[in-house]
Amino acid sequence: MFNFNHVLNASTAQRYYIDKATLTNDEGYDETTDGANVFEIDLQPEDPNGNVICGIDLVICNDGAISITKNLDVANCHIPQGNNTFRSETVRAIPEGKTIVMINK
């Protein structure tokens, strides 16, 4: 289940409110034990001088693992791989309550 409302970039200390999260799985929400759900999210910065970030990928595995688009950079999303397939460069993230903490390593 998606129950997060913030993303924190641990390397920059920038915190963002999750403005919109859209499930992109074609088959609907996956509840299998080894499954995962992919969301496209839009982020609003808490810093009034920060930039809005739209269309990054958030992967929440049902085993608890989380990954998010590397550097919160849309250039790392939807990278064509041929045969109408795409990939995203993601990094590990950890949940802290309702906040996703992104670790750029």
C-alpha angles and dihedrals in degrees: 000000000000108000105150126115104175141043120205120197100213094198096054100026088229113147124201134192113229100239097178136005121189121189108229099187108120093214096050128247112351114220098170116124094243096037134102139206124222120208131186107217138192119210131206115200119236087213106083089218093051127105128253112243118207133188105013123150126249119186118196114187118205090234088065100261115135131192132178136189110289113261089354084271117150089210086074093057131089096004108182115243100176130258089064091294128130138191137197130215104234138176132209120271133186130213119240106181106299093342126092110215111207117212113198098206 
